[in-house]
Structure formats: structure tokens, C-alpha cells
Amino acid sequence: MSLVAKNLSFYLGSRPILSQIDLEVKSGRILGLIGPNGAGKSTLLKLLGGIYRPSQGQVYLDARPLKSYRQLDKAKHLAFVQQRQSLPQGFLVADIISLGRTPREGLFPSFLKSIQDQELHPTLKTIMQRTDTLHLANRHVECLSGGEMQRVIMAKALAQEPSYLLLDEPTNHLDLKYQLNILNLAKQEAERGVGVVIVMHDLNLAARFCDEVLLLGEGQNLAQGRPAEVLEANLLARVYQTAIEVFNAPDTRPVVLPNVPIVIHN
């Protein structure tokens, strides 16, 4: 299985949002999409997930144009977690997560039948344990906090058992503990052979968790490679338009800090 973008461009009217992007999402690796607001990160992720159609170029899934796949077949391979994704009210958490099985088990998956019998399917239970949502199983989704809802959405995506996991700022609304929980889940999926793409604003978390990063600026691919290669002070300062310092942590991962003078008042 492969997920490849070739000469990918996207326009809103005559305004270019992305221009001539080439990339390959590698199985078992985490690719971070980084860059300032408006750089085109979320747009690129939506093109990779087939949510948007490119203005030029093509996305290929297993050497076939992504647009040639039926929605249900595409969902067997691609799981997408949007940045601001709402859930339908009135459903239990376990119901929502079980619907991730629809591409593989049809509209009435055995998971849902198990829930109606007050028994959780073992695989569903494992996913909910991994995402710390098991204790929420019988809660209605409208009663969840933003962080809880994000974990439920992540669990639903994992229930699809995708070949590629596409995450648009999945740590939004989460405290540090659950940011690390979500990113560790992404890392575990990569270790299982899943290709993972994450839109990230936190450059230090990107350096810590991503095998490779792609730096976007004004819709252009400005740099791509290992975090230590791309997270370079002068380049970041130019792209983010602020003074930046980059240090090497003991494990050689870069640490990125704004170079802001500290004023101490007596």
C-alpha cells in the first residue's frame, strides 16, 4: 500500500493555497506537516484524505488515483481526524467508536450489536482502553469535554484499522498528559506499520514524535527531512518571521525556542 502526492496544487478561485507539492507517506513512519498559520497544512492533509480535490496534480493510493475509490473503500485505508470535528448528539461514546468499523463490517457492525447486548467487543474494548475512553463508554457525546471528545474521535479512527492515519492538530484542547497520550498512540500505530501524517503547530512535539517533517510556507514546500535537518534557526526565523533559537537535546532532537529578551524589573 502506498500514498503519494504528485505535483499537487490547490486554488481558491485564482488564489493559490498549495503549489506543486510532491510527497510520499511512508508506512511505519510519522510525517509532520509544520508551518505558520495559513501555510496550507490542513489543506494538504484534506487533499491526502480525499476530502478536497486537487486543482492540479493527483493523489495516488496504492498507485490508483484516490478519486477513483468509492468512499467506503477509501475509508478502509484512510482514517481522518479533523481539527474541529463535531459528533451527533444523542449517541453513546461506545456507539460512536463502534461506527469506525462500518467500512469493514457494514452499516450494522457486530460491534454495535454487542453494545446493545451490554457487552463490548474485545477489539473495541482494547481500542477504548488505549485511548482512555473506556470509562466514557455509556456517556452521551454531548456531555463530553473538548479533550474527551478528541480522544473519542481518535478512538473511532483507530477502529477503522487504517493503512494511513491523517491527523489535523489532534492535540487541540488537550492538556499535556493527553497531548502525549494522543501522540504516543500515533507512534504505536506507526510501529504497527501504519503511515501517519500529523498537522502540528508545536515544533518541539514535532521534533520529538515525527520521523520526518515537511515545512510549508505560503503553500510551498520549503524543506523536508528529519527534524534535525529542517528545524534550523535561520530558516524557521524567516518562515515564522520571528527570532528563533534551536538547541540540541541530549538525544540530538532539536529544541526550538523564541529568541525573546527577558526583562527583569526590580
C-alpha positions in Angstrom: 0.0 0.0 0.0 1.3 3.5 -0.9 0.0 7.1 -0.5 1.7 9.5 -2.9 1.1 13.1 -4.0 2.4 14.3 -7.3 2.6 17.9 -8.4 -0.3 18.8 -6.1 -1.8 22.3 -6.3 -5.0 23.8 -4.8 -6.6 27.1 -5.6 -9.5 29.1 -4.1 -10.7 31.0 -7.1 -7.5 32.4 -8.5 -5.6 32.4 -5.2 -3.1 29.6 -4.8 -3.3 27.7 -1.4 -0.8 25.0 -2.3 1.6 24.8 -5.2 3.3 21.8 -6.8 3.7 19.6 -3.7 5.3 16.2 -4.1 5.4 13.8 -1.2 5.2 10.1 -0.2 3.6 9.0 3.1 5.7 6.0 4.2 4.3 3.1 6.0 5.5 2.8 9.6 6.6 6.5 9.7 5.2 9.7 11.1 5.3 12.7 8.8 4.7 16.1 10.5 3.2 19.0 8.5 4.5 22.2 10.1 4.4 25.9 9.2 2.7 29.1 10.2 -1.0 29.8 10.1 -2.3 29.9 6.5 0.7 27.9 5.2 -1.6 25.2 3.7 -1.1 22.4 6.2 -4.7 21.4 6.8 -5.5 21.8 3.1 -2.7 19.4 2.2 -4.0 16.9 4.7 -7.5 17.1 3.3 -6.2 16.6 -0.2 -4.3 13.5 1.0 -7.6 12.2 2.6 -9.7 12.9 -0.4 -11.8 15.5 1.3 -10.7 18.1 -1.2 -10.0 17.5 -4.9 -6.7 19.0 -6.2 -6.8 21.8 -8.7 -3.8 20.3 -10.4 -1.8 17.1 -9.8 -3.0 13.9 -8.2 -3.1 11.8 -5.0 -2.5 8.1 -5.5 -3.5 5.3 -3.1 -1.8 2.1 -4.0 -0.9 3.5 -7.4 -4.5 4.3 -8.2 -5.9 7.9 -8.3 -7.5 8.5 -4.9 -10.6 10.0 -6.7 -11.3 6.6 -8.3 -12.1 4.9 -5.0 -15.6 4.6 -3.7 -16.0 6.4 -0.3 -16.4 3.1 1.6 -13.3 1.5 0.0 -11.3 4.7 0.7 -12.3 4.5 4.3 -10.8 1.0 4.7 -7.4 2.6 4.1 -7.6 6.2 5.3 -8.8 7.5 8.7 -9.0 11.2 9.0 -9.3 13.2 12.3 -10.4 16.7 11.6 -9.3 19.7 13.6 -12.8 20.8 14.6 -14.9 17.6 14.3 -18.4 17.5 15.9 -20.3 14.4 16.9 -24.0 13.8 16.6 -25.9 14.3 19.8 -27.8 11.6 21.5 -25.3 8.8 20.8 -23.3 7.0 23.4 -19.5 7.1 23.2 -19.3 3.3 22.5 -21.8 3.7 19.7 -19.7 6.4 18.0 -16.4 4.5 18.3 -18.0 1.3 17.0 -19.1 3.2 13.8 -15.4 3.2 12.9 -15.9 -0.4 12.0 -18.6 0.5 9.3 -16.2 0.3 6.3 -15.2 -3.2 7.3 -18.4 -4.6 8.8 -21.2 -2.7 7.0 -23.8 -0.3 8.4 -24.7 -2.5 11.3 -21.4 -3.9 12.6 -21.2 -6.7 15.1 -19.6 -4.2 17.4 -22.8 -2.2 17.6 -24.9 -5.4 18.2 -22.5 -6.3 21.1 -23.1 -2.8 22.6 -26.8 -3.3 22.5 -26.3 -6.5 24.5 -24.3 -4.5 27.0 -21.1 -6.3 26.1 -18.1 -4.7 24.5 -16.4 -6.5 21.6 -12.8 -7.3 22.7 -11.2 -5.3 19.9 -13.4 -2.3 20.7 -12.6 -2.6 24.4 -8.8 -2.7 23.6 -9.1 0.5 21.5 -11.1 2.2 24.2 -8.5 1.2 26.8 -5.7 2.5 24.6 -7.4 5.9 24.1 -8.6 6.1 27.8 -12.2 6.3 26.7 -13.5 3.0 28.2 -14.8 4.8 31.3 -16.8 7.0 28.9 -18.5 4.2 27.1 -22.0 4.9 28.4 -21.8 8.7 28.4 -23.6 10.7 25.8 -21.3 12.6 23.5 -22.9 15.9 24.2 -21.8 15.6 27.8 -18.1 15.3 26.9 -15.4 17.9 27.4 -13.4 19.1 24.4 -10.5 16.8 25.3 -12.7 13.8 25.9 -14.4 14.3 22.6 -11.0 14.5 20.8 -10.0 11.1 22.4 -13.3 9.6 21.2 -12.7 10.8 17.7 -9.2 9.3 17.8 -10.6 6.0 19.0 -13.2 5.9 16.2 -10.4 6.5 13.7 -8.3 3.6 15.2 -11.4 1.4 15.0 -11.1 1.7 11.2 -7.8 -0.1 11.3 -6.5 2.1 8.5 -3.3 1.9 6.5 -2.9 5.6 6.9 -3.9 7.8 9.8 -4.3 11.5 9.0 -4.5 13.8 12.0 -5.2 17.5 11.8 -3.9 19.1 15.0 -5.1 16.2 17.1 -3.8 17.6 20.4 -6.0 20.7 20.3 -7.9 21.3 23.6 -5.8 18.7 25.4 -3.6 19.2 28.4 0.0 18.0 28.3 -0.8 14.5 29.6 -3.4 13.8 26.9 -1.3 15.5 24.2 1.4 12.9 24.9 -1.2 10.2 25.1 -2.5 11.0 21.6 1.0 11.3 20.1 2.1 8.1 21.7 -1.0 6.4 20.1 0.1 7.8 16.8 3.6 6.4 17.4 2.2 3.0 18.3 0.2 2.9 15.1 3.4 3.7 13.1 5.2 0.9 14.9 2.4 -1.4 13.7 3.2 -0.3 10.1 0.6 2.5 9.7 1.7 5.6 7.8 0.8 8.7 9.9 0.6 12.3 8.9 0.1 15.0 11.6 -0.5 18.7 11.2 1.3 20.2 14.2 2.0 23.7 15.5 4.2 22.7 18.4 7.7 22.3 16.8 9.1 20.7 19.9 6.5 17.9 19.9 7.0 17.6 16.1 10.8 17.1 16.8 10.0 14.6 19.5 7.5 12.4 17.7 7.9 12.8 13.9 10.4 10.8 11.8 10.2 13.4 9.1 8.7 16.9 8.8 7.6 19.0 5.9 7.8 22.7 6.3 5.2 24.7 4.4 5.2 28.4 3.8 2.7 30.2 1.6 1.7 26.9 0.0 5.2 26.0 -0.9 7.3 23.0 0.3 10.2 24.9 1.8 12.0 22.0 3.4 11.5 18.3 4.1 13.6 15.8 6.0 14.4 14.7 9.5 13.5 17.2 12.2 17.2 17.9 12.9 17.6 18.8 9.2 14.6 21.0 8.8 14.3 22.7 12.2 17.1 25.2 11.6 17.1 28.6 13.3 17.6 30.8 10.3 15.0 29.0 8.1 12.4 29.0 10.9 13.0 32.7 11.7 12.4 33.5 8.0 9.3 31.4 7.8 7.7 32.3 11.1 9.0 35.9 11.0 10.4 35.9 14.5 13.8 35.4 16.1 14.3 31.7 17.0 17.0 29.7 18.7 17.5 26.0 18.2 19.3 23.8 20.7 20.2 20.1 20.6 18.7 18.0 23.4 20.9 15.2 24.8 19.1 12.7 22.5 20.1 15.0 19.5 16.5 16.1 18.9 16.3 19.9 18.3 14.6 22.1 20.8 13.1 25.3 19.4 12.6 28.5 21.4 11.7 32.0 20.5 14.7 34.3 21.0 12.9 36.9 23.2 14.9 39.1 25.5 13.8 38.6 29.2 13.3 41.9 31.0 13.6 41.7 34.8 12.1 44.5 36.8 13.4 45.3 40.2 
